[in-house]
Amino acid sequence: MNVNDIKHALENPDDFGTFGRYVETPVDTMPPDMRDAFDFTKSLRGLVPGPHKIWAANPSLLRALAPVGAYFQTASTLSKGEIEIATCVICGHWASVYSSHEHEKIAELLGGVEPARVSALLAGLPTTFDDPREQIVYELSVTLAASRRVPLDLFRRAQDLLGDAGIADVAALLGWFTAVSLTLTAFDVPANAVGLDQ
């Protein structure tokens, strides 16, 4: 990038990309493999949201990751509130502005998480939950996000409340949203990004 390119980018920030730094390919000009992966994702989710727009650049990756996100929308052992608690913990941990902005709203509106608790989750501040399952999802998520060993007592309480399937769901969800957050951060996607209307 030369000086004129930098000057142009500073004067025309919208020319930098269509979704943060990522320049989306319009649907009608997508190569066949990208279009197939895009359509596959849309069939699972009804749309191609957030990081999926970026993962479309690698159709094989998009085809592998899209079902994981769809799983957490339709088949997880966790409630929507529990999913949003773990999601906000890990989005806050990675300081991903786009996913934090999105899930701040989703946690409140769809997950039923109180705004003060959502703020604490995203800011990495301590909070508590009255529901024992939500509390254990919170404790497990905070422990794993901090790269700490899960103590035996915490594991046993999680096992009693969530079962092994629930513990696996929390761990996989944190991994999923780590991929989401790091993708969005790598492409500098701002909180209010919309991208192409496709």
FENTAGI-V911078 format. One line per field, one symbol per residue. burial: + if it has 16 or more other ideal C-beta (glycine too) atoms within 10 Angstrom, else -. A space follows every 50 residues. Layout:
burial->???
This chain:
burial->----------------++++-+-++-+--+---++-++-+++-++--+-+ ++++++--+--++-++--+--+---+-+-+++++++++++++++-+++++ ++++-+++--+-+---++++++----+-+---+++++++++++++----- ------++--++---++-++--++-+++-++-+++-+-+---+-+--+
